[in-house]
Amino acid sequence: MNKNTNNASWKGHLSMFCANAMWGLMSPMAKLVIIGGAVSPLVLTNMRIFGAMVLFWIGSLFQKQEHIPPKDMLRLFGAALLGIVFNQGCFIFGVGLTSPADASIITTSMPLWAMILAAFILKEPITAKKVSGIALGAIGALLLIFGGNGGPSSGNGNSLAIGGDILVLCAQFSYALYLVVYKNFVSKYSLFTIMKWMFTYSFICVTPFAANDIMVSDWKLLSINQIFAIGFIVVCATFLAYILIVLGQQKLRPTVAGMYNYVQPIIACIVAVYWGMDSFNMVKYIAVALIFSGVYLVSTSKSRKEDMTEKITK
């Protein structure tokens, strides 16, 4: 690996870490907003998408405009559905039906989906190193989740909870599919061109479902802290995070990029400790070590290109 490749790889790792760190911090921020009752989860999602759409369009004004043929516009629509609409929509509705603990546990399936889909679609090899890394990361994430709330609950205790679990699982599958299918496409156009259209399509798809909730929202009930939280969610956890996700997606294999999903429970745990809602113990230190060990194993496993090169030289 030459110096330029190594630098690109580290930029990809840093981008994915920061993006998932912001998503991890978004969970308590979103909870702060929603428990106030002024806006619903669907309205908050619509605000995220609309705010990011506006910011990406503004950013695109400062770069050379790119022509996108109809075929690629259709592909961008597909990217918007997988990476934003289905991912965020299924997760929000799913969390509303199941318990937060169950939802957190199910989110650990995303790197596994990414590995399986990359094997089928990109022909990436499934190695013992990858499987071991994903297993270590999953164990670490589960230790954090169980350590924070004493284990999963059964949500509503009925078929609705099962339906919620399935929706959260679909959200993870959708995002993993986005990472794999659009791995190469995201390098075809500039970052702002891709994201402005993805969020525009997402806004068009989501707004009709959120319209009624938007009309009945009591905006006067929002406190200063809640307004700050919304600002963080829109600017940092959406606009900046999706910029970093695309940068990471361009430089890392989908399986490696997916492993950073495990950063989210780490950040959520740290925030809970800082806010006095939880405390760190030896189990959590071990969990963090397992997660980063898993990321290291997956990132150092062989890619398809490296595997083919090794076979040719033998």
ChimeraX attribute file (.defattr): number of C-alpha atoms within 10 A of each C-alpha:
attribute: neighborCount
match mode: 1-to-1
recipient: residues
	/A:1	6
	/A:2	6
	/A:3	8
	/A:4	9
	/A:5	11
	/A:6	11
	/A:7	13
	/A:8	16
	/A:9	18
	/A:10	15
	/A:11	17
	/A:12	23
	/A:13	22
	/A:14	14
	/A:15	25
	/A:16	30
	/A:17	23
	/A:18	19
	/A:19	26
	/A:20	25
	/A:21	22
	/A:22	22
	/A:23	23
	/A:24	23
	/A:25	23
	/A:26	23
	/A:27	17
	/A:28	15
	/A:29	20
	/A:30	18
	/A:31	13
	/A:32	16
	/A:33	22
	/A:34	17
	/A:35	12
	/A:36	13
	/A:37	14
	/A:38	18
	/A:39	19
	/A:40	18
	/A:41	21
	/A:42	20
	/A:43	22
	/A:44	20
	/A:45	24
	/A:46	25
	/A:47	20
	/A:48	22
	/A:49	27
	/A:50	20
	/A:51	19
	/A:52	26
	/A:53	25
	/A:54	15
	/A:55	18
	/A:56	24
	/A:57	17
	/A:58	13
	/A:59	14
	/A:60	19
	/A:61	11
	/A:62	9
	/A:63	11
	/A:64	9
	/A:65	11
	/A:66	10
	/A:67	10
	/A:68	13
	/A:69	8
	/A:70	9
	/A:71	8
	/A:72	13
	/A:73	16
	/A:74	12
	/A:75	14
	/A:76	23
	/A:77	17
	/A:78	18
	/A:79	28
	/A:80	24
	/A:81	22
	/A:82	25
	/A:83	24
	/A:84	25
	/A:85	25
	/A:86	21
	/A:87	23
	/A:88	21
	/A:89	20
	/A:90	22
	/A:91	23
	/A:92	19
	/A:93	18
	/A:94	25
	/A:95	21
	/A:96	17
	/A:97	23
	/A:98	26
	/A:99	19
	/A:100	18
	/A:101	20
	/A:102	21
	/A:103	25
	/A:104	20
	/A:105	22
	/A:106	19
	/A:107	23
	/A:108	26
	/A:109	21
	/A:110	26
	/A:111	29
	/A:112	21
	/A:113	22
	/A:114	26
	/A:115	27
	/A:116	19
	/A:117	22
	/A:118	23
	/A:119	16
	/A:120	12
	/A:121	11
	/A:122	16
	/A:123	13
	/A:124	20
	/A:125	18
	/A:126	18
	/A:127	14
	/A:128	12
	/A:129	17
	/A:130	25
	/A:131	17
	/A:132	15
	/A:133	27
	/A:134	30
	/A:135	18
	/A:136	21
	/A:137	31
	/A:138	26
	/A:139	18
	/A:140	27
	/A:141	27
	/A:142	23
	/A:143	22
	/A:144	26
	/A:145	24
	/A:146	15
	/A:147	18
	/A:148	20
	/A:149	12
	/A:150	11
	/A:151	15
	/A:152	16
	/A:153	15
	/A:154	15
	/A:155	21
	/A:156	14
	/A:157	12
	/A:158	11
	/A:159	12
	/A:160	15
	/A:161	21
	/A:162	18
	/A:163	15
	/A:164	25
	/A:165	27
	/A:166	18
	/A:167	25
	/A:168	30
	/A:169	23
	/A:170	21
	/A:171	28
	/A:172	30
	/A:173	23
	/A:174	24
	/A:175	25
	/A:176	28
	/A:177	23
	/A:178	22
	/A:179	27
	/A:180	26
	/A:181	19
	/A:182	20
	/A:183	20
	/A:184	12
	/A:185	16
	/A:186	20
	/A:187	15
	/A:188	10
	/A:189	13
	/A:190	14
	/A:191	18
	/A:192	22
	/A:193	22
	/A:194	23
	/A:195	26
	/A:196	21
	/A:197	19
	/A:198	26
	/A:199	29
	/A:200	19
	/A:201	22
	/A:202	24
	/A:203	23
	/A:204	13
	/A:205	15
	/A:206	20
	/A:207	19
	/A:208	11
	/A:209	13
	/A:210	18
	/A:211	13
	/A:212	11
	/A:213	17
	/A:214	19
	/A:215	10
	/A:216	11
	/A:217	14
	/A:218	12
	/A:219	13
	/A:220	7
	/A:221	12
	/A:222	17
	/A:223	13
	/A:224	9
	/A:225	12
	/A:226	20
	/A:227	14
	/A:228	14
	/A:229	19
	/A:230	22
	/A:231	17
	/A:232	20
	/A:233	27
	/A:234	25
	/A:235	16
	/A:236	19
	/A:237	25
	/A:238	23
	/A:239	23
	/A:240	20
	/A:241	23
	/A:242	21
	/A:243	20
	/A:244	23
	/A:245	19
	/A:246	24
	/A:247	21
	/A:248	27
	/A:249	26
	/A:250	21
	/A:251	23
	/A:252	21
	/A:253	24
	/A:254	27
	/A:255	30
	/A:256	29
	/A:257	27
	/A:258	29
	/A:259	29
	/A:260	24
	/A:261	28
	/A:262	29
	/A:263	24
	/A:264	23
	/A:265	28
	/A:266	24
	/A:267	19
	/A:268	22
	/A:269	22
	/A:270	18
	/A:271	17
	/A:272	17
	/A:273	14
	/A:274	12
	/A:275	10
	/A:276	9
	/A:277	11
	/A:278	15
	/A:279	14
	/A:280	15
	/A:281	9
	/A:282	7
	/A:283	13
	/A:284	22
	/A:285	14
	/A:286	13
	/A:287	23
	/A:288	21
	/A:289	14
	/A:290	22
	/A:291	26
	/A:292	19
	/A:293	18
	/A:294	27
	/A:295	25
	/A:296	17
	/A:297	20
	/A:298	27
	/A:299	21
	/A:300	12
	/A:301	20
	/A:302	18
	/A:303	18
	/A:304	16
	/A:305	11
	/A:306	11
	/A:307	13
	/A:308	11
	/A:309	11
	/A:310	11
	/A:311	8
	/A:312	8
	/A:313	6
	/A:314	5
